[in-house]
């Protein structure tokens, strides 16, 4: 099912289980807003950029998003943008 910009911009992820890696929430959310803007024709994030993006680790005592969940979603986004560019 195709992803829409509103869903992408509003996407949230679980916090990781203790001991698992996490990404900073603010960085992930900012990047997803850029992807959503691309889907609306207002930015130019490429599928390659999605596969190469990196995020910082949360600071001590700061919550983060599950790295595995974010990475899986980014794969879906890269596929979605690739599909959109072929049409």
Protein Blocks (a to p, Z undefined) as FASTA:
>chain_A
ZZdfklmmmpccddddehiacddfklmmmmmmmmmmmmnopaccdfklmmmgccddddeh
iacddfklmmmmmmmmmmmmmmmmmZZ
